[in-house]
Amino acid sequence: MRVLLAEDEHALGQWLSRALEHAGFRVDWVDDGRLAERSLSEYDYDALILDLGLPGQGGRELLQRLRAQDRRLPVLILTARDSLAERVGTLNEGADDFLAKPFALAELEARLTALIRRARGVEHPRFACGPLAFDTVTRQFTLHQEPLALSPREQAVLRALIQRSGEPLSKQQILDRVFSDEDDVQPEAIEVLVHRLRKRLEDKGVRIVTFRGLGYALEAA
């Protein structure tokens, strides 16, 4: 899952980026509202974590512009202003959830995952495609209710596909969603990982389909 973090407190931004990446998220962190808007126009995100007190362009203005464009991206607000009026006003303006600073990392992770599940039309804490399932709590795949052993990179690719099951993702989209810039993974590596995953899923009731010119999609067989 790829998320955009818009937070101008550098110590908090660095810590939260590392913590969420350790939890399996791909995080892009910006410290200015204008940079956040630019990133949202350039990349496909699963959610936005938004601080209200951003320089350049405030979080509230960014949220209003996002909703005026009819962008349905889940937005989780982070703010030190924990008043009832602030919470109600922000939610009425289009935020999906609200978390006051300071907060517990476990609660943020749980709220963020729940927002993304609801946006995908999934209420249970897992994603599934046929007999293949990914539990967002344990961060484990099961196939026919048995644990599926995968390398970290195989799991990252399969996680991206199951979160968008039935929808094709290009090699570049998969790279953008699951690997950081420091990983130095080339698009050709995705072909190798998909080939390995196909072997693991062969004749198991779920498959990775290639859509010419569009990319790969996970489908029940």
WOJO-V14873 format. One record per pair of residues at least 12 apart in sequence whose ideal C-beta (glycine too) atoms are under 8 Angstrom apart, sorted by the first residue. I is the first residue (numbers start at 0). J is the second residue. D is the distance in whole Angstrom. If there is no record, write none. Layout:
i:I j:J d:D
i:I j:J d:D
This chain:
i:0 j:23 d:7
i:0 j:24 d:5
i:0 j:25 d:7
i:0 j:45 d:4
i:0 j:46 d:7
i:0 j:112 d:8
i:0 j:115 d:6
i:0 j:158 d:8
i:0 j:162 d:6
i:0 j:176 d:7
i:1 j:24 d:7
i:1 j:25 d:4
i:1 j:26 d:8
i:1 j:27 d:7
i:1 j:42 d:7
i:1 j:43 d:7
i:1 j:44 d:5
i:1 j:45 d:6
i:1 j:175 d:7
i:1 j:176 d:4
i:1 j:177 d:8
i:2 j:19 d:7
i:2 j:24 d:5
i:2 j:25 d:7
i:2 j:26 d:6
i:2 j:27 d:8
i:2 j:44 d:6
i:2 j:45 d:6
i:2 j:46 d:5
i:2 j:47 d:7
i:2 j:48 d:6
i:2 j:111 d:7
i:3 j:26 d:8
i:3 j:27 d:5
i:3 j:29 d:7
i:3 j:35 d:6
i:3 j:38 d:6
i:3 j:39 d:7
i:3 j:42 d:8
i:3 j:44 d:5
i:3 j:46 d:8
i:3 j:47 d:5
i:3 j:48 d:7
i:4 j:16 d:6
i:4 j:19 d:8
i:4 j:26 d:6
i:4 j:27 d:7
i:4 j:28 d:5
i:4 j:29 d:7
i:4 j:48 d:5
i:5 j:29 d:6
i:5 j:30 d:8
i:5 j:32 d:7
i:5 j:34 d:8
i:5 j:35 d:4
i:5 j:47 d:7
i:5 j:48 d:7
i:5 j:49 d:5
i:5 j:50 d:6
i:5 j:53 d:6
i:5 j:58 d:7
i:5 j:61 d:7
i:6 j:28 d:7
i:6 j:30 d:7
i:6 j:48 d:7
i:6 j:50 d:5
i:6 j:53 d:8
i:6 j:77 d:7
i:7 j:30 d:4
i:7 j:31 d:7
i:7 j:50 d:6
i:7 j:52 d:7
i:7 j:53 d:5
i:7 j:54 d:6
i:8 j:50 d:7
i:9 j:30 d:7
i:11 j:100 d:8
i:12 j:28 d:5
i:12 j:30 d:6
i:13 j:28 d:8
i:15 j:28 d:8
i:15 j:48 d:8
i:15 j:104 d:8
i:15 j:107 d:8
i:16 j:28 d:5
i:18 j:104 d:5
i:19 j:108 d:7
i:19 j:111 d:8
i:20 j:179 d:7
i:22 j:108 d:5
i:22 j:138 d:8
i:23 j:138 d:6
i:23 j:158 d:7
i:24 j:111 d:8
i:25 j:175 d:8
i:25 j:176 d:6
i:25 j:177 d:6
i:25 j:178 d:7
i:25 j:179 d:7
i:27 j:42 d:7
i:27 j:44 d:8
i:30 j:53 d:8
i:30 j:54 d:8
i:31 j:53 d:6
i:31 j:54 d:6
i:31 j:55 d:4
i:31 j:56 d:7
i:32 j:53 d:4
i:32 j:54 d:7
i:32 j:55 d:5
i:32 j:56 d:3
i:32 j:57 d:6
i:32 j:58 d:6
i:32 j:60 d:7
i:32 j:61 d:5
i:33 j:55 d:4
i:33 j:56 d:5
i:34 j:55 d:7
i:35 j:47 d:8
i:35 j:49 d:7
i:35 j:53 d:7
i:35 j:56 d:8
i:35 j:61 d:6
i:36 j:56 d:6
i:36 j:61 d:6
i:36 j:64 d:7
i:39 j:65 d:7
i:39 j:70 d:7
i:39 j:72 d:7
i:42 j:175 d:6
i:43 j:172 d:6
i:43 j:175 d:7
i:43 j:176 d:7
i:44 j:72 d:6
i:45 j:73 d:7
i:45 j:115 d:5
i:45 j:118 d:7
i:45 j:162 d:7
i:45 j:176 d:8
i:46 j:72 d:7
i:46 j:73 d:4
i:46 j:74 d:7
i:46 j:75 d:6
i:46 j:111 d:6
i:46 j:114 d:6
i:46 j:115 d:5
i:46 j:118 d:8
i:47 j:65 d:8
i:47 j:72 d:6
i:47 j:73 d:7
i:47 j:74 d:5
i:47 j:75 d:7
i:48 j:75 d:5
i:48 j:77 d:6
i:48 j:107 d:8
i:48 j:111 d:7
i:49 j:61 d:7
i:49 j:62 d:6
i:49 j:74 d:6
i:49 j:75 d:7
i:49 j:76 d:6
i:49 j:77 d:7
i:49 j:94 d:8
i:50 j:76 d:8
i:50 j:77 d:5
i:50 j:78 d:6
i:51 j:76 d:6
i:51 j:77 d:8
i:51 j:78 d:4
i:51 j:80 d:7
i:51 j:89 d:7
i:52 j:78 d:7
i:52 j:79 d:7
i:52 j:80 d:8
i:58 j:76 d:7
i:58 j:78 d:8
i:59 j:89 d:7
i:59 j:92 d:7
i:62 j:74 d:6
i:62 j:76 d:8
i:62 j:89 d:7
i:62 j:92 d:6
i:62 j:93 d:6
i:62 j:94 d:6
i:63 j:92 d:6
i:63 j:93 d:7
i:65 j:93 d:7
i:66 j:92 d:7
i:66 j:93 d:4
i:71 j:118 d:7
i:72 j:118 d:8
i:73 j:95 d:5
i:73 j:96 d:8
i:73 j:114 d:4
i:73 j:115 d:6
i:73 j:117 d:7
i:73 j:118 d:5
i:74 j:93 d:7
i:74 j:94 d:5
i:74 j:95 d:5
i:74 j:96 d:8
i:75 j:94 d:7
i:75 j:95 d:7
i:75 j:96 d:5
i:75 j:97 d:8
i:75 j:98 d:6
i:75 j:107 d:8
i:75 j:110 d:6
i:75 j:111 d:6
i:75 j:114 d:6
i:76 j:89 d:5
i:76 j:94 d:5
i:76 j:96 d:7
i:76 j:97 d:5
i:76 j:98 d:7
i:77 j:98 d:6
i:77 j:99 d:8
i:77 j:100 d:6
i:77 j:102 d:7
i:78 j:97 d:8
i:78 j:99 d:6
i:78 j:100 d:7
i:79 j:99 d:7
i:79 j:100 d:5
i:80 j:99 d:8
i:81 j:99 d:4
i:81 j:100 d:8
i:95 j:114 d:5
i:95 j:117 d:8
i:96 j:110 d:5
i:96 j:114 d:6
i:98 j:110 d:6
i:112 j:124 d:7
i:112 j:135 d:5
i:115 j:162 d:8
i:116 j:135 d:7
i:119 j:162 d:7
i:119 j:163 d:8
i:124 j:136 d:5
i:126 j:161 d:5
i:126 j:162 d:6
i:126 j:164 d:7
i:127 j:161 d:7
i:127 j:164 d:8
i:128 j:161 d:5
i:128 j:164 d:4
i:128 j:165 d:8
i:128 j:205 d:5
i:128 j:217 d:5
i:128 j:218 d:7
i:128 j:219 d:6
i:129 j:204 d:5
i:129 j:205 d:4
i:129 j:218 d:8
i:129 j:219 d:3
i:129 j:220 d:7
i:130 j:142 d:6
i:130 j:143 d:5
i:130 j:144 d:8
i:130 j:203 d:7
i:130 j:204 d:4
i:130 j:205 d:6
i:130 j:219 d:8
i:131 j:147 d:7
i:131 j:161 d:7
i:131 j:200 d:7
i:131 j:203 d:8
i:131 j:204 d:8
i:131 j:205 d:4
i:131 j:217 d:8
i:133 j:157 d:8
i:133 j:158 d:6
i:133 j:161 d:5
i:133 j:162 d:8
i:140 j:154 d:7
i:140 j:157 d:7
i:140 j:158 d:8
i:142 j:200 d:7
i:142 j:203 d:6
i:142 j:205 d:8
i:143 j:203 d:7
i:143 j:204 d:7
i:147 j:199 d:7
i:149 j:196 d:8
i:149 j:199 d:7
i:152 j:184 d:8
i:152 j:188 d:8
i:152 j:192 d:6
i:153 j:192 d:6
i:153 j:195 d:6
i:153 j:196 d:6
i:153 j:199 d:8
i:155 j:177 d:4
i:155 j:178 d:7
i:156 j:173 d:6
i:156 j:177 d:6
i:156 j:189 d:7
i:156 j:192 d:5
i:156 j:193 d:7
i:156 j:196 d:7
i:157 j:196 d:6
i:157 j:217 d:8
i:158 j:177 d:7
i:159 j:172 d:8
i:159 j:173 d:5
i:159 j:176 d:5
i:159 j:177 d:5
i:160 j:173 d:8
i:160 j:207 d:7
i:160 j:215 d:7
i:160 j:216 d:7
i:160 j:217 d:4
i:161 j:217 d:6
i:163 j:216 d:8
i:163 j:217 d:8
i:164 j:216 d:7
i:164 j:217 d:5
i:164 j:218 d:7
i:165 j:216 d:6
i:165 j:217 d:7
i:165 j:218 d:6
i:166 j:216 d:6
i:167 j:210 d:4
i:167 j:213 d:4
i:167 j:214 d:4
i:167 j:215 d:6
i:167 j:216 d:4
i:168 j:214 d:5
i:168 j:215 d:6
i:168 j:216 d:7
i:169 j:213 d:7
i:169 j:214 d:4
i:170 j:186 d:4
i:170 j:189 d:4
i:170 j:190 d:7
i:170 j:214 d:6
i:170 j:215 d:8
i:171 j:186 d:6
i:172 j:214 d:7
i:173 j:189 d:5
i:173 j:214 d:7
i:173 j:215 d:7
i:174 j:186 d:6
i:174 j:189 d:6
i:193 j:207 d:6
i:193 j:215 d:6
i:203 j:220 d:8
i:204 j:219 d:7
i:204 j:220 d:5
i:205 j:217 d:7
i:205 j:218 d:7
i:205 j:219 d:6
i:205 j:220 d:6
i:206 j:218 d:6
i:206 j:220 d:5
